[in-house]
């Protein structure tokens, strides 16, 4: 007879949605490897699709003393794309104000050092999940090469990002 008793993953996946994401991330993942895998699977399927990543930007105006503040809002791509496991790929969904989209896309191209390059480590993003927003650096964030000049994508390591988010 086995010394350790484990619930099947199917039962954990029924229990997990009734727990708070913060409690799952902070405590549930530390219980054992099985529960860590179940929590990660739950986050990939149920939590990450609701993640909103915003980049606050100051946009050019004729009056340099009064710059227009805005933001570029990124949403996760669905279904999950990319060959690298552990990376969350997000795409520009909107800019606020919307009429500054072309200015932002020009700046976005300049922020990338090269195609598929790392974004600067000094860039802070506002990450929102449900009613909580945290200003943070995204681990290993990098711009993704897209064929369209009217689109912007990036990816980052989502597990360390969630750890920083729930601290």
PyMOL commands that place a pseudoatom at each C-alpha (Angstrom):
pseudoatom trace, name=CA, resn=UNK, resi=1, chain=A, elem=C, hetatm=0, pos=[0.000, 0.000, 0.000]
pseudoatom trace, name=CA, resn=UNK, resi=2, chain=A, elem=C, hetatm=0, pos=[1.237, 3.481, -0.856]
pseudoatom trace, name=CA, resn=UNK, resi=3, chain=A, elem=C, hetatm=0, pos=[2.245, 5.892, 1.924]
pseudoatom trace, name=CA, resn=UNK, resi=4, chain=A, elem=C, hetatm=0, pos=[0.964, 8.947, 0.076]
pseudoatom trace, name=CA, resn=UNK, resi=5, chain=A, elem=C, hetatm=0, pos=[-2.620, 9.437, -0.980]
pseudoatom trace, name=CA, resn=UNK, resi=6, chain=A, elem=C, hetatm=0, pos=[-3.346, 11.715, -3.941]
pseudoatom trace, name=CA, resn=UNK, resi=7, chain=A, elem=C, hetatm=0, pos=[-6.619, 12.872, -5.360]
pseudoatom trace, name=CA, resn=UNK, resi=8, chain=A, elem=C, hetatm=0, pos=[-6.937, 12.358, -9.103]
pseudoatom trace, name=CA, resn=UNK, resi=9, chain=A, elem=C, hetatm=0, pos=[-6.276, 15.450, -11.221]
pseudoatom trace, name=CA, resn=UNK, resi=10, chain=A, elem=C, hetatm=0, pos=[-9.912, 15.455, -12.335]
pseudoatom trace, name=CA, resn=UNK, resi=11, chain=A, elem=C, hetatm=0, pos=[-11.028, 16.096, -8.741]
pseudoatom trace, name=CA, resn=UNK, resi=12, chain=A, elem=C, hetatm=0, pos=[-8.432, 18.812, -8.178]
pseudoatom trace, name=CA, resn=UNK, resi=13, chain=A, elem=C, hetatm=0, pos=[-9.583, 20.526, -11.363]
pseudoatom trace, name=CA, resn=UNK, resi=14, chain=A, elem=C, hetatm=0, pos=[-13.134, 20.559, -9.946]
pseudoatom trace, name=CA, resn=UNK, resi=15, chain=A, elem=C, hetatm=0, pos=[-11.989, 21.962, -6.577]
pseudoatom trace, name=CA, resn=UNK, resi=16, chain=A, elem=C, hetatm=0, pos=[-9.513, 24.587, -7.812]
pseudoatom trace, name=CA, resn=UNK, resi=17, chain=A, elem=C, hetatm=0, pos=[-12.044, 26.973, -9.451]
pseudoatom trace, name=CA, resn=UNK, resi=18, chain=A, elem=C, hetatm=0, pos=[-13.627, 27.525, -6.023]
pseudoatom trace, name=CA, resn=UNK, resi=19, chain=A, elem=C, hetatm=0, pos=[-10.372, 28.888, -4.576]
pseudoatom trace, name=CA, resn=UNK, resi=20, chain=A, elem=C, hetatm=0, pos=[-8.979, 32.372, -4.926]
pseudoatom trace, name=CA, resn=UNK, resi=21, chain=A, elem=C, hetatm=0, pos=[-6.292, 32.691, -7.625]
pseudoatom trace, name=CA, resn=UNK, resi=22, chain=A, elem=C, hetatm=0, pos=[-3.990, 34.439, -5.134]
pseudoatom trace, name=CA, resn=UNK, resi=23, chain=A, elem=C, hetatm=0, pos=[-4.287, 31.590, -2.609]
pseudoatom trace, name=CA, resn=UNK, resi=24, chain=A, elem=C, hetatm=0, pos=[-3.768, 29.000, -5.322]
pseudoatom trace, name=CA, resn=UNK, resi=25, chain=A, elem=C, hetatm=0, pos=[-0.668, 30.748, -6.616]
pseudoatom trace, name=CA, resn=UNK, resi=26, chain=A, elem=C, hetatm=0, pos=[0.882, 31.544, -3.243]
pseudoatom trace, name=CA, resn=UNK, resi=27, chain=A, elem=C, hetatm=0, pos=[0.070, 28.316, -1.403]
pseudoatom trace, name=CA, resn=UNK, resi=28, chain=A, elem=C, hetatm=0, pos=[-1.525, 25.670, -3.610]
pseudoatom trace, name=CA, resn=UNK, resi=29, chain=A, elem=C, hetatm=0, pos=[1.422, 25.342, -5.946]
pseudoatom trace, name=CA, resn=UNK, resi=30, chain=A, elem=C, hetatm=0, pos=[3.732, 24.598, -2.993]
pseudoatom trace, name=CA, resn=UNK, resi=31, chain=A, elem=C, hetatm=0, pos=[1.839, 21.526, -1.744]
pseudoatom trace, name=CA, resn=UNK, resi=32, chain=A, elem=C, hetatm=0, pos=[3.219, 19.012, -4.227]
pseudoatom trace, name=CA, resn=UNK, resi=33, chain=A, elem=C, hetatm=0, pos=[4.103, 18.567, -7.891]
pseudoatom trace, name=CA, resn=UNK, resi=34, chain=A, elem=C, hetatm=0, pos=[0.656, 17.226, -8.761]
pseudoatom trace, name=CA, resn=UNK, resi=35, chain=A, elem=C, hetatm=0, pos=[-1.174, 20.240, -7.340]
pseudoatom trace, name=CA, resn=UNK, resi=36, chain=A, elem=C, hetatm=0, pos=[1.366, 22.613, -8.918]
pseudoatom trace, name=CA, resn=UNK, resi=37, chain=A, elem=C, hetatm=0, pos=[0.619, 21.086, -12.331]
pseudoatom trace, name=CA, resn=UNK, resi=38, chain=A, elem=C, hetatm=0, pos=[-3.139, 21.357, -11.740]
pseudoatom trace, name=CA, resn=UNK, resi=39, chain=A, elem=C, hetatm=0, pos=[-2.888, 25.004, -10.645]
pseudoatom trace, name=CA, resn=UNK, resi=40, chain=A, elem=C, hetatm=0, pos=[-0.694, 25.838, -13.653]
pseudoatom trace, name=CA, resn=UNK, resi=41, chain=A, elem=C, hetatm=0, pos=[-3.191, 24.128, -15.958]
pseudoatom trace, name=CA, resn=UNK, resi=42, chain=A, elem=C, hetatm=0, pos=[-6.062, 26.057, -14.355]
pseudoatom trace, name=CA, resn=UNK, resi=43, chain=A, elem=C, hetatm=0, pos=[-4.199, 29.354, -14.767]
pseudoatom trace, name=CA, resn=UNK, resi=44, chain=A, elem=C, hetatm=0, pos=[-3.420, 28.644, -18.426]
pseudoatom trace, name=CA, resn=UNK, resi=45, chain=A, elem=C, hetatm=0, pos=[-7.043, 27.783, -19.226]
pseudoatom trace, name=CA, resn=UNK, resi=46, chain=A, elem=C, hetatm=0, pos=[-9.084, 30.008, -16.927]
pseudoatom trace, name=CA, resn=UNK, resi=47, chain=A, elem=C, hetatm=0, pos=[-7.051, 32.892, -15.484]
pseudoatom trace, name=CA, resn=UNK, resi=48, chain=A, elem=C, hetatm=0, pos=[-4.536, 34.036, -18.113]
pseudoatom trace, name=CA, resn=UNK, resi=49, chain=A, elem=C, hetatm=0, pos=[-7.174, 34.668, -20.823]
pseudoatom trace, name=CA, resn=UNK, resi=50, chain=A, elem=C, hetatm=0, pos=[-8.553, 37.445, -18.561]
pseudoatom trace, name=CA, resn=UNK, resi=51, chain=A, elem=C, hetatm=0, pos=[-5.178, 39.097, -17.992]
pseudoatom trace, name=CA, resn=UNK, resi=52, chain=A, elem=C, hetatm=0, pos=[-4.834, 42.668, -19.294]
pseudoatom trace, name=CA, resn=UNK, resi=53, chain=A, elem=C, hetatm=0, pos=[-1.368, 44.137, -19.829]
pseudoatom trace, name=CA, resn=UNK, resi=54, chain=A, elem=C, hetatm=0, pos=[-1.142, 47.906, -20.314]
pseudoatom trace, name=CA, resn=UNK, resi=55, chain=A, elem=C, hetatm=0, pos=[1.833, 50.049, -21.189]
pseudoatom trace, name=CA, resn=UNK, resi=56, chain=A, elem=C, hetatm=0, pos=[1.457, 53.665, -20.006]
pseudoatom trace, name=CA, resn=UNK, resi=57, chain=A, elem=C, hetatm=0, pos=[2.886, 56.058, -22.600]
pseudoatom trace, name=CA, resn=UNK, resi=58, chain=A, elem=C, hetatm=0, pos=[3.348, 59.789, -23.055]
pseudoatom trace, name=CA, resn=UNK, resi=59, chain=A, elem=C, hetatm=0, pos=[2.463, 60.692, -26.612]
pseudoatom trace, name=CA, resn=UNK, resi=60, chain=A, elem=C, hetatm=0, pos=[3.894, 63.551, -28.654]
pseudoatom trace, name=CA, resn=UNK, resi=61, chain=A, elem=C, hetatm=0, pos=[1.986, 66.820, -28.851]
pseudoatom trace, name=CA, resn=UNK, resi=62, chain=A, elem=C, hetatm=0, pos=[2.742, 70.274, -30.146]
pseudoatom trace, name=CA, resn=UNK, resi=63, chain=A, elem=C, hetatm=0, pos=[2.898, 71.613, -26.588]
pseudoatom trace, name=CA, resn=UNK, resi=64, chain=A, elem=C, hetatm=0, pos=[5.809, 69.796, -24.936]
pseudoatom trace, name=CA, resn=UNK, resi=65, chain=A, elem=C, hetatm=0, pos=[4.781, 71.175, -21.534]
pseudoatom trace, name=CA, resn=UNK, resi=66, chain=A, elem=C, hetatm=0, pos=[1.513, 69.251, -21.649]
pseudoatom trace, name=CA, resn=UNK, resi=67, chain=A, elem=C, hetatm=0, pos=[2.089, 65.754, -23.079]
pseudoatom trace, name=CA, resn=UNK, resi=68, chain=A, elem=C, hetatm=0, pos=[-0.882, 63.509, -23.733]
pseudoatom trace, name=CA, resn=UNK, resi=69, chain=A, elem=C, hetatm=0, pos=[-0.881, 60.484, -21.472]
pseudoatom trace, name=CA, resn=UNK, resi=70, chain=A, elem=C, hetatm=0, pos=[-2.298, 57.287, -22.804]
pseudoatom trace, name=CA, resn=UNK, resi=71, chain=A, elem=C, hetatm=0, pos=[-1.820, 53.573, -22.733]
pseudoatom trace, name=CA, resn=UNK, resi=72, chain=A, elem=C, hetatm=0, pos=[-1.446, 50.627, -25.029]
pseudoatom trace, name=CA, resn=UNK, resi=73, chain=A, elem=C, hetatm=0, pos=[-3.608, 47.706, -23.942]
pseudoatom trace, name=CA, resn=UNK, resi=74, chain=A, elem=C, hetatm=0, pos=[-2.561, 44.136, -24.723]
pseudoatom trace, name=CA, resn=UNK, resi=75, chain=A, elem=C, hetatm=0, pos=[-4.764, 41.041, -24.460]
pseudoatom trace, name=CA, resn=UNK, resi=76, chain=A, elem=C, hetatm=0, pos=[-3.620, 37.396, -24.517]
pseudoatom trace, name=CA, resn=UNK, resi=77, chain=A, elem=C, hetatm=0, pos=[-3.751, 35.647, -27.857]
pseudoatom trace, name=CA, resn=UNK, resi=78, chain=A, elem=C, hetatm=0, pos=[-6.257, 32.840, -28.007]
pseudoatom trace, name=CA, resn=UNK, resi=79, chain=A, elem=C, hetatm=0, pos=[-5.619, 30.031, -28.529]
pseudoatom trace, name=CA, resn=UNK, resi=80, chain=A, elem=C, hetatm=0, pos=[-2.200, 29.988, -26.904]
pseudoatom trace, name=CA, resn=UNK, resi=81, chain=A, elem=C, hetatm=0, pos=[0.402, 30.435, -29.609]
pseudoatom trace, name=CA, resn=UNK, resi=82, chain=A, elem=C, hetatm=0, pos=[4.120, 30.053, -29.830]
pseudoatom trace, name=CA, resn=UNK, resi=83, chain=A, elem=C, hetatm=0, pos=[6.585, 27.205, -29.684]
pseudoatom trace, name=CA, resn=UNK, resi=84, chain=A, elem=C, hetatm=0, pos=[7.947, 28.077, -26.239]
pseudoatom trace, name=CA, resn=UNK, resi=85, chain=A, elem=C, hetatm=0, pos=[6.124, 26.665, -23.222]
pseudoatom trace, name=CA, resn=UNK, resi=86, chain=A, elem=C, hetatm=0, pos=[5.819, 29.026, -20.285]
pseudoatom trace, name=CA, resn=UNK, resi=87, chain=A, elem=C, hetatm=0, pos=[5.540, 32.174, -22.411]
pseudoatom trace, name=CA, resn=UNK, resi=88, chain=A, elem=C, hetatm=0, pos=[2.348, 34.168, -22.668]
pseudoatom trace, name=CA, resn=UNK, resi=89, chain=A, elem=C, hetatm=0, pos=[1.867, 35.895, -26.011]
pseudoatom trace, name=CA, resn=UNK, resi=90, chain=A, elem=C, hetatm=0, pos=[-0.181, 39.094, -26.008]
pseudoatom trace, name=CA, resn=UNK, resi=91, chain=A, elem=C, hetatm=0, pos=[-1.370, 41.336, -28.824]
pseudoatom trace, name=CA, resn=UNK, resi=92, chain=A, elem=C, hetatm=0, pos=[-2.193, 45.028, -28.953]
pseudoatom trace, name=CA, resn=UNK, resi=93, chain=A, elem=C, hetatm=0, pos=[-5.958, 45.299, -28.531]
pseudoatom trace, name=CA, resn=UNK, resi=94, chain=A, elem=C, hetatm=0, pos=[-6.360, 49.073, -28.307]
pseudoatom trace, name=CA, resn=UNK, resi=95, chain=A, elem=C, hetatm=0, pos=[-4.659, 52.331, -27.544]
pseudoatom trace, name=CA, resn=UNK, resi=96, chain=A, elem=C, hetatm=0, pos=[-6.140, 55.060, -25.408]
pseudoatom trace, name=CA, resn=UNK, resi=97, chain=A, elem=C, hetatm=0, pos=[-6.721, 57.521, -26.997]
pseudoatom trace, name=CA, resn=UNK, resi=98, chain=A, elem=C, hetatm=0, pos=[-7.409, 55.418, -30.086]
pseudoatom trace, name=CA, resn=UNK, resi=99, chain=A, elem=C, hetatm=0, pos=[-6.306, 58.064, -32.620]
pseudoatom trace, name=CA, resn=UNK, resi=100, chain=A, elem=C, hetatm=0, pos=[-2.702, 57.784, -31.321]
pseudoatom trace, name=CA, resn=UNK, resi=101, chain=A, elem=C, hetatm=0, pos=[-2.381, 54.150, -32.444]
pseudoatom trace, name=CA, resn=UNK, resi=102, chain=A, elem=C, hetatm=0, pos=[-0.024, 54.934, -35.330]
pseudoatom trace, name=CA, resn=UNK, resi=103, chain=A, elem=C, hetatm=0, pos=[2.217, 57.032, -33.061]
pseudoatom trace, name=CA, resn=UNK, resi=104, chain=A, elem=C, hetatm=0, pos=[2.363, 54.190, -30.558]
pseudoatom trace, name=CA, resn=UNK, resi=105, chain=A, elem=C, hetatm=0, pos=[3.185, 51.621, -33.241]
pseudoatom trace, name=CA, resn=UNK, resi=106, chain=A, elem=C, hetatm=0, pos=[6.064, 53.818, -34.442]
pseudoatom trace, name=CA, resn=UNK, resi=107, chain=A, elem=C, hetatm=0, pos=[7.395, 54.056, -30.886]
pseudoatom trace, name=CA, resn=UNK, resi=108, chain=A, elem=C, hetatm=0, pos=[6.878, 50.310, -30.384]
pseudoatom trace, name=CA, resn=UNK, resi=109, chain=A, elem=C, hetatm=0, pos=[9.097, 49.554, -33.358]
pseudoatom trace, name=CA, resn=UNK, resi=110, chain=A, elem=C, hetatm=0, pos=[11.764, 51.825, -31.866]
pseudoatom trace, name=CA, resn=UNK, resi=111, chain=A, elem=C, hetatm=0, pos=[11.547, 50.142, -28.444]
pseudoatom trace, name=CA, resn=UNK, resi=112, chain=A, elem=C, hetatm=0, pos=[12.573, 46.826, -29.916]
pseudoatom trace, name=CA, resn=UNK, resi=113, chain=A, elem=C, hetatm=0, pos=[16.305, 46.562, -30.379]
pseudoatom trace, name=CA, resn=UNK, resi=114, chain=A, elem=C, hetatm=0, pos=[15.815, 44.092, -33.239]
pseudoatom trace, name=CA, resn=UNK, resi=115, chain=A, elem=C, hetatm=0, pos=[13.237, 41.615, -34.496]
pseudoatom trace, name=CA, resn=UNK, resi=116, chain=A, elem=C, hetatm=0, pos=[12.095, 39.351, -31.632]
pseudoatom trace, name=CA, resn=UNK, resi=117, chain=A, elem=C, hetatm=0, pos=[14.317, 41.396, -29.311]
pseudoatom trace, name=CA, resn=UNK, resi=118, chain=A, elem=C, hetatm=0, pos=[14.104, 41.865, -25.602]
pseudoatom trace, name=CA, resn=UNK, resi=119, chain=A, elem=C, hetatm=0, pos=[12.269, 44.966, -24.498]
pseudoatom trace, name=CA, resn=UNK, resi=120, chain=A, elem=C, hetatm=0, pos=[14.168, 47.178, -22.111]
pseudoatom trace, name=CA, resn=UNK, resi=121, chain=A, elem=C, hetatm=0, pos=[14.273, 45.946, -18.526]
pseudoatom trace, name=CA, resn=UNK, resi=122, chain=A, elem=C, hetatm=0, pos=[13.326, 49.404, -17.250]
pseudoatom trace, name=CA, resn=UNK, resi=123, chain=A, elem=C, hetatm=0, pos=[9.858, 49.290, -18.828]
pseudoatom trace, name=CA, resn=UNK, resi=124, chain=A, elem=C, hetatm=0, pos=[7.029, 48.898, -16.315]
pseudoatom trace, name=CA, resn=UNK, resi=125, chain=A, elem=C, hetatm=0, pos=[3.683, 47.487, -17.385]
pseudoatom trace, name=CA, resn=UNK, resi=126, chain=A, elem=C, hetatm=0, pos=[0.357, 47.673, -15.568]
pseudoatom trace, name=CA, resn=UNK, resi=127, chain=A, elem=C, hetatm=0, pos=[-0.901, 44.109, -15.202]
pseudoatom trace, name=CA, resn=UNK, resi=128, chain=A, elem=C, hetatm=0, pos=[-4.585, 43.722, -14.356]
pseudoatom trace, name=CA, resn=UNK, resi=129, chain=A, elem=C, hetatm=0, pos=[-6.417, 40.618, -13.251]
pseudoatom trace, name=CA, resn=UNK, resi=130, chain=A, elem=C, hetatm=0, pos=[-9.989, 40.961, -11.987]
pseudoatom trace, name=CA, resn=UNK, resi=131, chain=A, elem=C, hetatm=0, pos=[-10.034, 44.020, -9.707]
pseudoatom trace, name=CA, resn=UNK, resi=132, chain=A, elem=C, hetatm=0, pos=[-6.297, 44.136, -8.972]
pseudoatom trace, name=CA, resn=UNK, resi=133, chain=A, elem=C, hetatm=0, pos=[-3.704, 46.111, -10.964]
pseudoatom trace, name=CA, resn=UNK, resi=134, chain=A, elem=C, hetatm=0, pos=[0.038, 45.901, -10.336]
pseudoatom trace, name=CA, resn=UNK, resi=135, chain=A, elem=C, hetatm=0, pos=[2.750, 48.015, -11.970]
pseudoatom trace, name=CA, resn=UNK, resi=136, chain=A, elem=C, hetatm=0, pos=[5.645, 45.670, -12.695]
pseudoatom trace, name=CA, resn=UNK, resi=137, chain=A, elem=C, hetatm=0, pos=[8.417, 44.630, -15.047]
pseudoatom trace, name=CA, resn=UNK, resi=138, chain=A, elem=C, hetatm=0, pos=[7.527, 41.598, -17.120]
pseudoatom trace, name=CA, resn=UNK, resi=139, chain=A, elem=C, hetatm=0, pos=[10.102, 38.797, -16.906]
pseudoatom trace, name=CA, resn=UNK, resi=140, chain=A, elem=C, hetatm=0, pos=[11.963, 38.226, -20.167]
pseudoatom trace, name=CA, resn=UNK, resi=141, chain=A, elem=C, hetatm=0, pos=[9.556, 40.483, -22.110]
pseudoatom trace, name=CA, resn=UNK, resi=142, chain=A, elem=C, hetatm=0, pos=[10.279, 40.751, -25.783]
pseudoatom trace, name=CA, resn=UNK, resi=143, chain=A, elem=C, hetatm=0, pos=[8.571, 42.109, -28.834]
pseudoatom trace, name=CA, resn=UNK, resi=144, chain=A, elem=C, hetatm=0, pos=[7.415, 39.572, -31.386]
pseudoatom trace, name=CA, resn=UNK, resi=145, chain=A, elem=C, hetatm=0, pos=[7.910, 39.951, -35.101]
pseudoatom trace, name=CA, resn=UNK, resi=146, chain=A, elem=C, hetatm=0, pos=[4.616, 40.479, -36.927]
pseudoatom trace, name=CA, resn=UNK, resi=147, chain=A, elem=C, hetatm=0, pos=[4.065, 40.899, -40.645]
pseudoatom trace, name=CA, resn=UNK, resi=148, chain=A, elem=C, hetatm=0, pos=[1.604, 43.759, -40.256]
pseudoatom trace, name=CA, resn=UNK, resi=149, chain=A, elem=C, hetatm=0, pos=[2.787, 47.252, -39.378]
pseudoatom trace, name=CA, resn=UNK, resi=150, chain=A, elem=C, hetatm=0, pos=[-0.627, 47.854, -37.774]
pseudoatom trace, name=CA, resn=UNK, resi=151, chain=A, elem=C, hetatm=0, pos=[-0.084, 45.273, -35.045]
pseudoatom trace, name=CA, resn=UNK, resi=152, chain=A, elem=C, hetatm=0, pos=[2.130, 44.850, -32.002]
pseudoatom trace, name=CA, resn=UNK, resi=153, chain=A, elem=C, hetatm=0, pos=[2.775, 41.666, -30.069]
pseudoatom trace, name=CA, resn=UNK, resi=154, chain=A, elem=C, hetatm=0, pos=[4.989, 40.671, -27.212]
pseudoatom trace, name=CA, resn=UNK, resi=155, chain=A, elem=C, hetatm=0, pos=[5.573, 37.685, -24.995]
pseudoatom trace, name=CA, resn=UNK, resi=156, chain=A, elem=C, hetatm=0, pos=[6.880, 37.115, -21.492]
pseudoatom trace, name=CA, resn=UNK, resi=157, chain=A, elem=C, hetatm=0, pos=[7.414, 34.348, -18.953]
pseudoatom trace, name=CA, resn=UNK, resi=158, chain=A, elem=C, hetatm=0, pos=[4.034, 34.071, -17.275]
pseudoatom trace, name=CA, resn=UNK, resi=159, chain=A, elem=C, hetatm=0, pos=[4.906, 31.968, -14.200]
pseudoatom trace, name=CA, resn=UNK, resi=160, chain=A, elem=C, hetatm=0, pos=[7.429, 34.452, -12.709]
pseudoatom trace, name=CA, resn=UNK, resi=161, chain=A, elem=C, hetatm=0, pos=[5.066, 37.271, -13.711]
pseudoatom trace, name=CA, resn=UNK, resi=162, chain=A, elem=C, hetatm=0, pos=[2.235, 35.695, -11.699]
pseudoatom trace, name=CA, resn=UNK, resi=163, chain=A, elem=C, hetatm=0, pos=[4.575, 35.194, -8.744]
pseudoatom trace, name=CA, resn=UNK, resi=164, chain=A, elem=C, hetatm=0, pos=[5.466, 38.908, -8.819]
pseudoatom trace, name=CA, resn=UNK, resi=165, chain=A, elem=C, hetatm=0, pos=[1.807, 39.840, -9.341]
pseudoatom trace, name=CA, resn=UNK, resi=166, chain=A, elem=C, hetatm=0, pos=[0.605, 37.955, -6.256]
pseudoatom trace, name=CA, resn=UNK, resi=167, chain=A, elem=C, hetatm=0, pos=[3.404, 39.074, -3.883]
for i in range(1, 167): cmd.bond("trace and resi %d" % i, "trace and resi %d" % (i + 1))
show_as sticks, trace
zoom trace
